[in-house]
């Protein structure tokens, strides 16, 4: 199970950051964001997408030099 729900990439959270949310439609509504994971080996954050055939692919990878805000799933 992945606990990351949303990431925001960029220094200006409200005005200029790109936001990626699990379940969000991307690439012309042909894909959705399947999961967002941290890669401990590279200290990066990876965004995986899922197509209509349920094929999961790494779509984007952001390294630690870019400002990243991470929002986690909170279940009470």
N, CA, C, O and CB atoms as a CASP TS submission, in Angstrom:
PFRMAT TS
TARGET T0000
AUTHOR 0000-0000-0000
METHOD Language model
MODEL 1
PARENT N/A
ATOM      1  N   UNK     1       0.837  -1.183   0.000  1.00  0.00           N
ATOM      2  CA  UNK     1       0.000   0.000   0.000  1.00  0.00           C
ATOM      3  C   UNK     1       0.879   1.242   0.000  1.00  0.00           C
ATOM      4  O   UNK     1       1.918   1.284   0.659  1.00  0.00           O
ATOM      5  CB  UNK     1      -0.951   0.000   1.212  1.00  0.00           C
ATOM      6  N   UNK     2       0.449   2.250  -0.746  1.00  0.00           N
ATOM      7  CA  UNK     2       1.212   3.486  -0.832  1.00  0.00           C
ATOM      8  C   UNK     2       0.496   4.578  -0.060  1.00  0.00           C
ATOM      9  O   UNK     2      -0.711   4.763  -0.217  1.00  0.00           O
ATOM     10  CB  UNK     2       1.422   3.904  -2.301  1.00  0.00           C
ATOM     11  N   UNK     3       1.219   5.291   0.760  1.00  0.00           N
ATOM     12  CA  UNK     3       0.611   6.308   1.612  1.00  0.00           C
ATOM     13  C   UNK     3       0.654   7.710   1.021  1.00  0.00           C
ATOM     14  O   UNK     3       0.063   8.624   1.596  1.00  0.00           O
ATOM     15  CB  UNK     3       1.288   6.315   2.939  1.00  0.00           C
ATOM     16  N   UNK     4       1.334   7.915  -0.110  1.00  0.00           N
ATOM     17  CA  UNK     4       1.385   9.246  -0.715  1.00  0.00           C
ATOM     18  C   UNK     4       0.128   9.435  -1.567  1.00  0.00           C
ATOM     19  O   UNK     4      -0.166   8.625  -2.447  1.00  0.00           O
ATOM     20  CB  UNK     4       2.687   9.431  -1.578  1.00  0.00           C
ATOM     21  N   UNK     5      -0.607  10.516  -1.293  1.00  0.00           N
ATOM     22  CA  UNK     5      -1.831  10.829  -2.007  1.00  0.00           C
ATOM     23  C   UNK     5      -1.616  11.901  -3.074  1.00  0.00           C
ATOM     24  O   UNK     5      -2.231  11.860  -4.140  1.00  0.00           O
ATOM     25  CB  UNK     5      -2.895  11.280  -1.031  1.00  0.00           C
ATOM     26  N   UNK     6      -0.731  12.866  -2.777  1.00  0.00           N
ATOM     27  CA  UNK     6      -0.548  14.006  -3.674  1.00  0.00           C
ATOM     28  C   UNK     6       0.865  14.543  -3.518  1.00  0.00           C
ATOM     29  O   UNK     6       1.425  14.541  -2.422  1.00  0.00           O
ATOM     30  CB  UNK     6      -1.591  15.118  -3.386  1.00  0.00           C
ATOM     31  N   UNK     7       1.444  15.010  -4.646  1.00  0.00           N
ATOM     32  CA  UNK     7       2.697  15.754  -4.583  1.00  0.00           C
ATOM     33  C   UNK     7       2.514  17.060  -5.343  1.00  0.00           C
ATOM     34  O   UNK     7       1.748  17.134  -6.304  1.00  0.00           O
ATOM     35  CB  UNK     7       3.885  14.923  -5.169  1.00  0.00           C
ATOM     36  N   UNK     8       3.215  18.068  -4.905  1.00  0.00           N
ATOM     37  CA  UNK     8       3.241  19.359  -5.581  1.00  0.00           C
ATOM     38  C   UNK     8       4.695  19.677  -5.868  1.00  0.00           C
ATOM     39  O   UNK     8       5.539  19.628  -4.973  1.00  0.00           O
ATOM     40  CB  UNK     8       2.559  20.489  -4.721  1.00  0.00           C
ATOM     41  N   UNK     9       4.985  20.001  -7.117  1.00  0.00           N
ATOM     42  CA  UNK     9       6.352  20.216  -7.572  1.00  0.00           C
ATOM     43  C   UNK     9       6.530  21.684  -7.911  1.00  0.00           C
ATOM     44  O   UNK     9       5.794  22.226  -8.736  1.00  0.00           O
ATOM     45  CB  UNK     9       6.685  19.322  -8.795  1.00  0.00           C
ATOM     46  N   UNK    10       7.491  22.327  -7.287  1.00  0.00           N
ATOM     47  CA  UNK    10       7.797  23.725  -7.588  1.00  0.00           C
ATOM     48  C   UNK    10       7.852  24.566  -6.332  1.00  0.00           C
ATOM     49  O   UNK    10       7.315  24.179  -5.293  1.00  0.00           O
ATOM     50  CB  UNK    10       6.769  24.298  -8.543  1.00  0.00           C
ATOM     51  N   UNK    11       8.503  25.722  -6.423  1.00  0.00           N
ATOM     52  CA  UNK    11       8.723  26.545  -5.240  1.00  0.00           C
ATOM     53  C   UNK    11       7.496  27.323  -4.765  1.00  0.00           C
ATOM     54  O   UNK    11       7.417  27.687  -3.592  1.00  0.00           O
ATOM     55  CB  UNK    11       9.821  27.498  -5.513  1.00  0.00           C
ATOM     56  N   UNK    12       6.544  27.584  -5.652  1.00  0.00           N
ATOM     57  CA  UNK    12       5.363  28.379  -5.299  1.00  0.00           C
ATOM     58  C   UNK    12       4.143  27.470  -5.261  1.00  0.00           C
ATOM     59  O   UNK    12       3.500  27.250  -6.288  1.00  0.00           O
ATOM     60  CB  UNK    12       5.147  29.547  -6.310  1.00  0.00           C
ATOM     61  N   UNK    13       3.820  26.941  -4.085  1.00  0.00           N
ATOM     62  CA  UNK    13       2.774  25.929  -3.935  1.00  0.00           C
ATOM     63  C   UNK    13       1.447  26.360  -4.537  1.00  0.00           C
ATOM     64  O   UNK    13       0.825  25.581  -5.260  1.00  0.00           O
ATOM     65  CB  UNK    13       2.581  25.604  -2.479  1.00  0.00           C
ATOM     66  N   UNK    14       0.998  27.569  -4.261  1.00  0.00           N
ATOM     67  CA  UNK    14      -0.321  28.010  -4.726  1.00  0.00           C
ATOM     68  C   UNK    14      -0.309  28.565  -6.140  1.00  0.00           C
ATOM     69  O   UNK    14      -1.285  28.397  -6.871  1.00  0.00           O
ATOM     70  CB  UNK    14      -0.864  29.051  -3.796  1.00  0.00           C
ATOM     71  N   UNK    15       0.760  29.214  -6.538  1.00  0.00           N
ATOM     72  CA  UNK    15       0.746  29.938  -7.802  1.00  0.00           C
ATOM     73  C   UNK    15       1.392  29.260  -8.987  1.00  0.00           C
ATOM     74  O   UNK    15       0.982  29.500 -10.123  1.00  0.00           O
ATOM     75  CB  UNK    15       1.388  31.201  -7.611  1.00  0.00           C
ATOM     76  N   UNK    16       2.388  28.422  -8.764  1.00  0.00           N
ATOM     77  CA  UNK    16       3.104  27.908  -9.917  1.00  0.00           C
ATOM     78  C   UNK    16       3.486  26.443  -9.852  1.00  0.00           C
ATOM     79  O   UNK    16       4.106  25.928 -10.782  1.00  0.00           O
ATOM     80  CB  UNK    16       4.308  28.692 -10.110  1.00  0.00           C
ATOM     81  N   UNK    17       3.131  25.761  -8.775  1.00  0.00           N
ATOM     82  CA  UNK    17       3.518  24.355  -8.641  1.00  0.00           C
ATOM     83  C   UNK    17       2.620  23.463  -9.488  1.00  0.00           C
ATOM     84  O   UNK    17       1.456  23.782  -9.732  1.00  0.00           O
ATOM     85  CB  UNK    17       3.459  23.918  -7.171  1.00  0.00           C
ATOM     86  N   UNK    18       3.171  22.354  -9.928  1.00  0.00           N
ATOM     87  CA  UNK    18       2.394  21.313 -10.612  1.00  0.00           C
ATOM     88  C   UNK    18       1.935  20.334  -9.546  1.00  0.00           C
ATOM     89  O   UNK    18       2.722  19.924  -8.693  1.00  0.00           O
ATOM     90  CB  UNK    18       3.239  20.585 -11.742  1.00  0.00           C
ATOM     91  N   UNK    19       0.656  19.957  -9.590  1.00  0.00           N
ATOM     92  CA  UNK    19       0.082  19.069  -8.590  1.00  0.00           C
ATOM     93  C   UNK    19      -0.281  17.736  -9.245  1.00  0.00           C
ATOM     94  O   UNK    19      -0.902  17.707 -10.307  1.00  0.00           O
ATOM     95  CB  UNK    19      -1.163  19.716  -7.926  1.00  0.00           C
ATOM     96  N   UNK    20       0.106  16.650  -8.612  1.00  0.00           N
ATOM     97  CA  UNK    20      -0.189  15.300  -9.102  1.00  0.00           C
ATOM     98  C   UNK    20      -0.892  14.539  -7.983  1.00  0.00           C
ATOM     99  O   UNK    20      -0.363  14.421  -6.877  1.00  0.00           O
ATOM    100  CB  UNK    20       1.121  14.552  -9.564  1.00  0.00           C
ATOM    101  N   UNK    21      -2.091  14.021  -8.275  1.00  0.00           N
ATOM    102  CA  UNK    21      -2.921  13.347  -7.282  1.00  0.00           C
ATOM    103  C   UNK    21      -3.229  11.938  -7.773  1.00  0.00           C
ATOM    104  O   UNK    21      -3.569  11.746  -8.940  1.00  0.00           O
ATOM    105  CB  UNK    21      -4.236  14.142  -7.013  1.00  0.00           C
ATOM    106  N   UNK    22      -3.112  10.953  -6.889  1.00  0.00           N
ATOM    107  CA  UNK    22      -3.445   9.571  -7.246  1.00  0.00           C
ATOM    108  C   UNK    22      -4.895   9.535  -7.722  1.00  0.00           C
ATOM    109  O   UNK    22      -5.788  10.051  -7.050  1.00  0.00           O
ATOM    110  CB  UNK    22      -3.226   8.597  -6.032  1.00  0.00           C
ATOM    111  N   UNK    23      -5.126   8.919  -8.888  1.00  0.00           N
ATOM    112  CA  UNK    23      -6.453   8.839  -9.492  1.00  0.00           C
ATOM    113  C   UNK    23      -6.723   9.919 -10.520  1.00  0.00           C
ATOM    114  O   UNK    23      -7.712   9.839 -11.249  1.00  0.00           O
ATOM    115  CB  UNK    23      -7.487   8.910  -8.431  1.00  0.00           C
ATOM    116  N   UNK    24      -5.867  10.929 -10.596  1.00  0.00           N
ATOM    117  CA  UNK    24      -6.033  12.043 -11.539  1.00  0.00           C
ATOM    118  C   UNK    24      -5.855  11.557 -12.970  1.00  0.00           C
ATOM    119  O   UNK    24      -4.939  10.785 -13.254  1.00  0.00           O
ATOM    120  CB  UNK    24      -5.026  13.176 -11.232  1.00  0.00           C
ATOM    121  N   UNK    25      -6.724  12.002 -13.873  1.00  0.00           N
ATOM    122  CA  UNK    25      -6.610  11.683 -15.295  1.00  0.00           C
ATOM    123  C   UNK    25      -5.518  12.543 -15.914  1.00  0.00           C
ATOM    124  O   UNK    25      -5.429  13.738 -15.630  1.00  0.00           O
ATOM    125  CB  UNK    25      -7.964  11.901 -16.029  1.00  0.00           C
ATOM    126  N   UNK    26      -4.683  11.937 -16.761  1.00  0.00           N
ATOM    127  CA  UNK    26      -3.591  12.644 -17.432  1.00  0.00           C
ATOM    128  C   UNK    26      -3.482  12.164 -18.872  1.00  0.00           C
ATOM    129  O   UNK    26      -4.097  11.169 -19.256  1.00  0.00           O
ATOM    130  CB  UNK    26      -2.249  12.433 -16.685  1.00  0.00           C
ATOM    131  N   UNK    27      -2.700  12.875 -19.654  1.00  0.00           N
ATOM    132  CA  UNK    27      -2.393  12.506 -21.035  1.00  0.00           C
ATOM    133  C   UNK    27      -3.675  12.275 -21.857  1.00  0.00           C
ATOM    134  O   UNK    27      -3.888  11.196 -22.410  1.00  0.00           O
ATOM    135  CB  UNK    27      -1.517  11.243 -21.057  1.00  0.00           C
ATOM    136  N   UNK    28      -4.503  13.297 -21.919  1.00  0.00           N
ATOM    137  CA  UNK    28      -5.723  13.218 -22.723  1.00  0.00           C
ATOM    138  C   UNK    28      -6.756  12.263 -22.160  1.00  0.00           C
ATOM    139  O   UNK    28      -7.521  11.667 -22.918  1.00  0.00           O
ATOM    140  CB  UNK    28      -5.385  12.805 -24.117  1.00  0.00           C
ATOM    141  N   UNK    29      -6.794  12.106 -20.858  1.00  0.00           N
ATOM    142  CA  UNK    29      -7.724  11.191 -20.175  1.00  0.00           C
ATOM    143  C   UNK    29      -7.524   9.725 -20.553  1.00  0.00           C
ATOM    144  O   UNK    29      -8.403   8.899 -20.307  1.00  0.00           O
ATOM    145  CB  UNK    29      -9.146  11.588 -20.484  1.00  0.00           C
ATOM    146  N   UNK    30      -6.381   9.396 -21.146  1.00  0.00           N
ATOM    147  CA  UNK    30      -6.087   8.010 -21.513  1.00  0.00           C
ATOM    148  C   UNK    30      -5.385   7.247 -20.396  1.00  0.00           C
ATOM    149  O   UNK    30      -5.299   6.020 -20.438  1.00  0.00           O
ATOM    150  CB  UNK    30      -5.236   7.976 -22.761  1.00  0.00           C
ATOM    151  N   UNK    31      -4.891   7.961 -19.414  1.00  0.00           N
ATOM    152  CA  UNK    31      -4.167   7.364 -18.294  1.00  0.00           C
ATOM    153  C   UNK    31      -4.646   8.006 -17.000  1.00  0.00           C
ATOM    154  O   UNK    31      -5.196   9.108 -17.010  1.00  0.00           O
ATOM    155  CB  UNK    31      -2.627   7.537 -18.461  1.00  0.00           C
ATOM    156  N   UNK    32      -4.434   7.313 -15.891  1.00  0.00           N
ATOM    157  CA  UNK    32      -4.644   7.923 -14.586  1.00  0.00           C
ATOM    158  C   UNK    32      -3.422   7.643 -13.723  1.00  0.00           C
ATOM    159  O   UNK    32      -2.706   6.663 -13.933  1.00  0.00           O
ATOM    160  CB  UNK    32      -5.945   7.387 -13.911  1.00  0.00           C
ATOM    161  N   UNK    33      -3.198   8.515 -12.754  1.00  0.00           N
ATOM    162  CA  UNK    33      -2.056   8.332 -11.864  1.00  0.00           C
ATOM    163  C   UNK    33      -2.363   7.158 -10.945  1.00  0.00           C
ATOM    164  O   UNK    33      -3.299   7.207 -10.147  1.00  0.00           O
ATOM    165  CB  UNK    33      -1.752   9.633 -11.041  1.00  0.00           C
ATOM    166  N   UNK    34      -1.576   6.117 -11.065  1.00  0.00           N
ATOM    167  CA  UNK    34      -1.785   4.870 -10.338  1.00  0.00           C
ATOM    168  C   UNK    34      -1.254   4.962  -8.909  1.00  0.00           C
ATOM    169  O   UNK    34      -1.950   4.608  -7.958  1.00  0.00           O
ATOM    170  CB  UNK    34      -1.113   3.712 -11.072  1.00  0.00           C
ATOM    171  N   UNK    35      -0.020   5.439  -8.764  1.00  0.00           N
ATOM    172  CA  UNK    35       0.559   5.591  -7.439  1.00  0.00           C
ATOM    173  C   UNK    35       1.730   6.553  -7.495  1.00  0.00           C
ATOM    174  O   UNK    35       2.286   6.818  -8.561  1.00  0.00           O
ATOM    175  CB  UNK    35       1.002   4.234  -6.876  1.00  0.00           C
ATOM    176  N   UNK    36       2.094   7.069  -6.336  1.00  0.00           N
ATOM    177  CA  UNK    36       3.251   7.945  -6.172  1.00  0.00           C
ATOM    178  C   UNK    36       4.106   7.321  -5.078  1.00  0.00           C
ATOM    179  O   UNK    36       3.628   7.066  -3.973  1.00  0.00           O
ATOM    180  CB  UNK    36       2.828   9.436  -5.814  1.00  0.00           C
ATOM    181  N   UNK    37       5.380   7.077  -5.397  1.00  0.00           N
ATOM    182  CA  UNK    37       6.271   6.394  -4.454  1.00  0.00           C
ATOM    183  C   UNK    37       7.573   7.148  -4.289  1.00  0.00           C
ATOM    184  O   UNK    37       8.019   7.858  -5.191  1.00  0.00           O
ATOM    185  CB  UNK    37       6.553   4.968  -4.918  1.00  0.00           C
ATOM    186  N   UNK    38       8.172   6.985  -3.129  1.00  0.00           N
ATOM    187  CA  UNK    38       9.538   7.447  -2.915  1.00  0.00           C
ATOM    188  C   UNK    38      10.479   6.306  -3.246  1.00  0.00           C
ATOM    189  O   UNK    38      10.226   5.154  -2.891  1.00  0.00           O
ATOM    190  CB  UNK    38       9.752   7.946  -1.451  1.00  0.00           C
ATOM    191  N   UNK    39      11.563   6.632  -3.926  1.00  0.00           N
ATOM    192  CA  UNK    39      12.591   5.644  -4.229  1.00  0.00           C
ATOM    193  C   UNK    39      13.767   5.903  -3.290  1.00  0.00           C
ATOM    194  O   UNK    39      14.504   6.870  -3.481  1.00  0.00           O
ATOM    195  CB  UNK    39      13.033   5.711  -5.740  1.00  0.00           C
ATOM    196  N   UNK    40      13.952   5.054  -2.281  1.00  0.00           N
ATOM    197  CA  UNK    40      15.030   5.299  -1.307  1.00  0.00           C
ATOM    198  C   UNK    40      16.429   5.188  -1.902  1.00  0.00           C
ATOM    199  O   UNK    40      17.372   5.770  -1.367  1.00  0.00           O
ATOM    200  CB  UNK    40      14.907   4.331  -0.162  1.00  0.00           C
ATOM    201  N   UNK    41      16.577   4.454  -2.995  1.00  0.00           N
ATOM    202  CA  UNK    41      17.908   4.299  -3.600  1.00  0.00           C
ATOM    203  C   UNK    41      18.369   5.587  -4.279  1.00  0.00           C
ATOM    204  O   UNK    41      19.554   5.919  -4.244  1.00  0.00           O
ATOM    205  CB  UNK    41      17.899   3.151  -4.617  1.00  0.00           C
ATOM    206  N   UNK    42      17.438   6.309  -4.896  1.00  0.00           N
ATOM    207  CA  UNK    42      17.801   7.518  -5.641  1.00  0.00           C
ATOM    208  C   UNK    42      17.348   8.804  -4.947  1.00  0.00           C
ATOM    209  O   UNK    42      17.633   9.897  -5.435  1.00  0.00           O
ATOM    210  CB  UNK    42      17.204   7.461  -7.031  1.00  0.00           C
ATOM    211  N   UNK    43      16.654   8.689  -3.826  1.00  0.00           N
ATOM    212  CA  UNK    43      16.083   9.835  -3.100  1.00  0.00           C
ATOM    213  C   UNK    43      15.165  10.663  -3.988  1.00  0.00           C
ATOM    214  O   UNK    43      15.107  11.887  -3.867  1.00  0.00           O
ATOM    215  CB  UNK    43      17.200  10.723  -2.545  1.00  0.00           C
ATOM    216  N   UNK    44      14.452   9.990  -4.876  1.00  0.00           N
ATOM    217  CA  UNK    44      13.536  10.681  -5.777  1.00  0.00           C
ATOM    218  C   UNK    44      12.097  10.262  -5.489  1.00  0.00           C
ATOM    219  O   UNK    44      11.844   9.314  -4.746  1.00  0.00           O
ATOM    220  CB  UNK    44      13.897  10.390  -7.248  1.00  0.00           C
ATOM    221  N   UNK    45      11.168  10.988  -6.092  1.00  0.00           N
ATOM    222  CA  UNK    45       9.751  10.653  -6.023  1.00  0.00           C
ATOM    223  C   UNK    45       9.317  10.254  -7.426  1.00  0.00           C
ATOM    224  O   UNK    45       9.582  10.971  -8.391  1.00  0.00           O
ATOM    225  CB  UNK    45       8.891  11.855  -5.470  1.00  0.00           C
ATOM    226  N   UNK    46       8.651   9.111  -7.538  1.00  0.00           N
ATOM    227  CA  UNK    46       8.248   8.569  -8.838  1.00  0.00           C
ATOM    228  C   UNK    46       6.732   8.559  -8.962  1.00  0.00           C
ATOM    229  O   UNK    46       6.017   8.237  -8.012  1.00  0.00           O
ATOM    230  CB  UNK    46       8.808   7.147  -9.032  1.00  0.00           C
ATOM    231  N   UNK    47       6.250   8.919 -10.159  1.00  0.00           N
ATOM    232  CA  UNK    47       4.822   8.926 -10.454  1.00  0.00           C
ATOM    233  C   UNK    47       4.564   7.844 -11.500  1.00  0.00           C
ATOM    234  O   UNK    47       5.137   7.870 -12.590  1.00  0.00           O
ATOM    235  CB  UNK    47       4.340  10.340 -10.955  1.00  0.00           C
ATOM    236  N   UNK    48       3.692   6.892 -11.153  1.00  0.00           N
ATOM    237  CA  UNK    48       3.343   5.796 -12.050  1.00  0.00           C
ATOM    238  C   UNK    48       1.942   6.018 -12.599  1.00  0.00           C
ATOM    239  O   UNK    48       1.050   6.464 -11.877  1.00  0.00           O
ATOM    240  CB  UNK    48       3.436   4.434 -11.324  1.00  0.00           C
ATOM    241  N   UNK    49       1.747   5.703 -13.885  1.00  0.00           N
ATOM    242  CA  UNK    49       0.442   5.831 -14.514  1.00  0.00           C
ATOM    243  C   UNK    49      -0.062   4.479 -14.977  1.00  0.00           C
ATOM    244  O   UNK    49       0.710   3.539 -15.168  1.00  0.00           O
ATOM    245  CB  UNK    49       0.502   6.804 -15.687  1.00  0.00           C
ATOM    246  N   UNK    50      -1.372   4.398 -15.155  1.00  0.00           N
ATOM    247  CA  UNK    50      -2.059   3.171 -15.525  1.00  0.00           C
ATOM    248  C   UNK    50      -2.907   3.485 -16.759  1.00  0.00           C
ATOM    249  O   UNK    50      -3.642   4.473 -16.768  1.00  0.00           O
ATOM    250  CB  UNK    50      -2.941   2.616 -14.336  1.00  0.00           C
ATOM    251  N   UNK    51      -2.810   2.650 -17.801  1.00  0.00           N
ATOM    252  CA  UNK    51      -3.642   2.882 -18.976  1.00  0.00           C
ATOM    253  C   UNK    51      -4.916   2.048 -18.905  1.00  0.00           C
ATOM    254  O   UNK    51      -5.163   1.365 -17.912  1.00  0.00           O
ATOM    255  CB  UNK    51      -2.864   2.558 -20.259  1.00  0.00           C
ATOM    256  N   UNK    52      -5.717   2.105 -19.952  1.00  0.00           N
ATOM    257  CA  UNK    52      -7.005   1.414 -19.957  1.00  0.00           C
ATOM    258  C   UNK    52      -6.864  -0.106 -19.999  1.00  0.00           C
ATOM    259  O   UNK    52      -7.836  -0.827 -19.769  1.00  0.00           O
ATOM    260  CB  UNK    52      -7.824   1.875 -21.135  1.00  0.00           C
ATOM    261  N   UNK    53      -5.663  -0.592 -20.291  1.00  0.00           N
ATOM    262  CA  UNK    53      -5.403  -2.038 -20.291  1.00  0.00           C
ATOM    263  C   UNK    53      -4.786  -2.489 -18.968  1.00  0.00           C
ATOM    264  O   UNK    53      -4.314  -3.620 -18.856  1.00  0.00           O
ATOM    265  CB  UNK    53      -4.475  -2.415 -21.457  1.00  0.00           C
ATOM    266  N   UNK    54      -4.789  -1.610 -17.971  1.00  0.00           N
ATOM    267  CA  UNK    54      -4.206  -1.873 -16.649  1.00  0.00           C
ATOM    268  C   UNK    54      -2.704  -2.139 -16.697  1.00  0.00           C
ATOM    269  O   UNK    54      -2.185  -2.931 -15.910  1.00  0.00           O
ATOM    270  CB  UNK    54      -4.900  -3.051 -16.013  1.00  0.00           C
ATOM    271  N   UNK    55      -2.011  -1.482 -17.616  1.00  0.00           N
ATOM    272  CA  UNK    55      -0.559  -1.561 -17.698  1.00  0.00           C
ATOM    273  C   UNK    55       0.017  -0.369 -16.938  1.00  0.00           C
ATOM    274  O   UNK    55      -0.275   0.782 -17.261  1.00  0.00           O
ATOM    275  CB  UNK    55      -0.068  -1.580 -19.190  1.00  0.00           C
ATOM    276  N   UNK    56       0.832  -0.651 -15.935  1.00  0.00           N
ATOM    277  CA  UNK    56       1.409   0.403 -15.099  1.00  0.00           C
ATOM    278  C   UNK    56       2.808   0.732 -15.604  1.00  0.00           C
ATOM    279  O   UNK    56       3.615  -0.161 -15.863  1.00  0.00           O
ATOM    280  CB  UNK    56       1.450  -0.027 -13.602  1.00  0.00           C
ATOM    281  N   UNK    57       3.085   2.042 -15.742  1.00  0.00           N
ATOM    282  CA  UNK    57       4.355   2.514 -16.273  1.00  0.00           C
ATOM    283  C   UNK    57       4.853   3.697 -15.456  1.00  0.00           C
ATOM    284  O   UNK    57       4.065   4.535 -15.017  1.00  0.00           O
ATOM    285  CB  UNK    57       4.218   2.901 -17.754  1.00  0.00           C
ATOM    286  N   UNK    58       6.165   3.760 -15.255  1.00  0.00           N
ATOM    287  CA  UNK    58       6.763   4.937 -14.634  1.00  0.00           C
ATOM    288  C   UNK    58       6.626   6.098 -15.603  1.00  0.00           C
ATOM    289  O   UNK    58       7.062   6.005 -16.750  1.00  0.00           O
ATOM    290  CB  UNK    58       8.262   4.691 -14.257  1.00  0.00           C
ATOM    291  N   UNK    59       6.023   7.190 -15.151  1.00  0.00           N
ATOM    292  CA  UNK    59       5.770   8.346 -16.015  1.00  0.00           C
ATOM    293  C   UNK    59       6.735   9.485 -15.728  1.00  0.00           C
ATOM    294  O   UNK    59       7.331  10.043 -16.649  1.00  0.00           O
ATOM    295  CB  UNK    59       4.337   8.830 -15.843  1.00  0.00           C
ATOM    296  N   UNK    60       6.893   9.835 -14.455  1.00  0.00           N
ATOM    297  CA  UNK    60       7.751  10.950 -14.088  1.00  0.00           C
ATOM    298  C   UNK    60       8.575  10.593 -12.856  1.00  0.00           C
ATOM    299  O   UNK    60       8.162   9.804 -12.006  1.00  0.00           O
ATOM    300  CB  UNK    60       6.917  12.215 -13.832  1.00  0.00           C
ATOM    301  N   UNK    61       9.747  11.200 -12.791  1.00  0.00           N
ATOM    302  CA  UNK    61      10.611  11.032 -11.618  1.00  0.00           C
ATOM    303  C   UNK    61      11.189  12.401 -11.275  1.00  0.00           C
ATOM    304  O   UNK    61      11.736  13.087 -12.138  1.00  0.00           O
ATOM    305  CB  UNK    61      11.759   9.975 -11.884  1.00  0.00           C
ATOM    306  N   UNK    62      11.066  12.787 -10.019  1.00  0.00           N
ATOM    307  CA  UNK    62      11.556  14.077  -9.554  1.00  0.00           C
ATOM    308  C   UNK    62      12.643  13.828  -8.524  1.00  0.00           C
ATOM    309  O   UNK    62      12.441  13.076  -7.571  1.00  0.00           O
ATOM    310  CB  UNK    62      10.404  14.944  -8.959  1.00  0.00           C
ATOM    311  N   UNK    63      13.806  14.463  -8.716  1.00  0.00           N
ATOM    312  CA  UNK    63      14.894  14.248  -7.766  1.00  0.00           C
ATOM    313  C   UNK    63      14.823  15.241  -6.619  1.00  0.00           C
ATOM    314  O   UNK    63      13.978  16.136  -6.619  1.00  0.00           O
ATOM    315  CB  UNK    63      16.243  14.356  -8.467  1.00  0.00           C
ATOM    316  N   UNK    64      15.694  15.088  -5.656  1.00  0.00           N
ATOM    317  CA  UNK    64      15.655  15.870  -4.423  1.00  0.00           C
ATOM    318  C   UNK    64      16.083  17.321  -4.599  1.00  0.00           C
ATOM    319  O   UNK    64      15.998  18.092  -3.643  1.00  0.00           O
ATOM    320  CB  UNK    64      16.525  15.226  -3.401  1.00  0.00           C
ATOM    321  N   UNK    65      16.538  17.724  -5.782  1.00  0.00           N
ATOM    322  CA  UNK    65      16.954  19.109  -5.992  1.00  0.00           C
ATOM    323  C   UNK    65      15.779  20.028  -6.321  1.00  0.00           C
ATOM    324  O   UNK    65      15.936  21.248  -6.331  1.00  0.00           O
ATOM    325  CB  UNK    65      17.978  19.176  -7.105  1.00  0.00           C
ATOM    326  N   UNK    66      14.611  19.459  -6.588  1.00  0.00           N
ATOM    327  CA  UNK    66      13.405  20.225  -6.903  1.00  0.00           C
ATOM    328  C   UNK    66      12.552  20.316  -5.645  1.00  0.00           C
ATOM    329  O   UNK    66      12.393  19.320  -4.939  1.00  0.00           O
ATOM    330  CB  UNK    66      12.603  19.570  -8.078  1.00  0.00           C
ATOM    331  N   UNK    67      11.992  21.507  -5.345  1.00  0.00           N
ATOM    332  CA  UNK    67      11.096  21.598  -4.185  1.00  0.00           C
ATOM    333  C   UNK    67       9.853  20.719  -4.382  1.00  0.00           C
ATOM    334  O   UNK    67       9.146  20.852  -5.380  1.00  0.00           O
ATOM    335  CB  UNK    67      10.675  23.068  -3.944  1.00  0.00           C
ATOM    336  N   UNK    68       9.596  19.826  -3.426  1.00  0.00           N
ATOM    337  CA  UNK    68       8.467  18.903  -3.504  1.00  0.00           C
ATOM    338  C   UNK    68       7.713  18.945  -2.184  1.00  0.00           C
ATOM    339  O   UNK    68       8.304  18.836  -1.109  1.00  0.00           O
ATOM    340  CB  UNK    68       8.941  17.453  -3.828  1.00  0.00           C
ATOM    341  N   UNK    69       6.403  19.106  -2.283  1.00  0.00           N
ATOM    342  CA  UNK    69       5.528  19.001  -1.115  1.00  0.00           C
ATOM    343  C   UNK    69       4.767  17.692  -1.240  1.00  0.00           C
ATOM    344  O   UNK    69       4.191  17.410  -2.291  1.00  0.00           O
ATOM    345  CB  UNK    69       4.544  20.230  -1.004  1.00  0.00           C
ATOM    346  N   UNK    70       4.757  16.889  -0.182  1.00  0.00           N
ATOM    347  CA  UNK    70       4.108  15.577  -0.208  1.00  0.00           C
ATOM    348  C   UNK    70       2.922  15.580   0.745  1.00  0.00           C
ATOM    349  O   UNK    70       3.028  16.003   1.896  1.00  0.00           O
ATOM    350  CB  UNK    70       5.108  14.452   0.170  1.00  0.00           C
ATOM    351  N   UNK    71       1.795  15.099   0.240  1.00  0.00           N
ATOM    352  CA  UNK    71       0.600  14.948   1.084  1.00  0.00           C
ATOM    353  C   UNK    71       0.313  13.458   1.216  1.00  0.00           C
ATOM    354  O   UNK    71       0.238  12.739   0.220  1.00  0.00           O
ATOM    355  CB  UNK    71      -0.645  15.716   0.480  1.00  0.00           C
ATOM    356  N   UNK    72       0.157  13.008   2.440  1.00  0.00           N
ATOM    357  CA  UNK    72      -0.064  11.590   2.720  1.00  0.00           C
ATOM    358  C   UNK    72      -1.538  11.292   2.940  1.00  0.00           C
ATOM    359  O   UNK    72      -2.308  12.176   3.313  1.00  0.00           O
ATOM    360  CB  UNK    72       0.741  11.158   3.940  1.00  0.00           C
ATOM    361  N   UNK    73      -1.925  10.053   2.710  1.00  0.00           N
ATOM    362  CA  UNK    73      -3.268   9.597   3.090  1.00  0.00           C
ATOM    363  C   UNK    73      -3.329   9.521   4.611  1.00  0.00           C
ATOM    364  O   UNK    73      -2.410   9.010   5.251  1.00  0.00           O
ATOM    365  CB  UNK    73      -3.610   8.202   2.440  1.00  0.00           C
ATOM    366  N   UNK    74      -4.394  10.023   5.173  1.00  0.00           N
ATOM    367  CA  UNK    74      -4.607   9.955   6.613  1.00  0.00           C
ATOM    368  C   UNK    74      -5.914   9.233   6.846  1.00  0.00           C
ATOM    369  O   UNK    74      -6.971   9.726   6.454  1.00  0.00           O
ATOM    370  CB  UNK    74      -4.617  11.374   7.268  1.00  0.00           C
ATOM    371  N   UNK    75      -5.861   8.083   7.473  1.00  0.00           N
ATOM    372  CA  UNK    75      -7.057   7.304   7.797  1.00  0.00           C
ATOM    373  C   UNK    75      -7.190   7.222   9.311  1.00  0.00           C
ATOM    374  O   UNK    75      -6.322   6.679   9.994  1.00  0.00           O
ATOM    375  CB  UNK    75      -6.993   5.876   7.165  1.00  0.00           C
ATOM    376  N   UNK    76      -8.265   7.758   9.816  1.00  0.00           N
ATOM    377  CA  UNK    76      -8.506   7.726  11.253  1.00  0.00           C
ATOM    378  C   UNK    76      -9.535   6.692  11.582  1.00  0.00           C
ATOM    379  O   UNK    76      -9.877   6.511  12.751  1.00  0.00           O
ATOM    380  CB  UNK    76      -8.947   9.081  11.765  1.00  0.00           C
TER
END
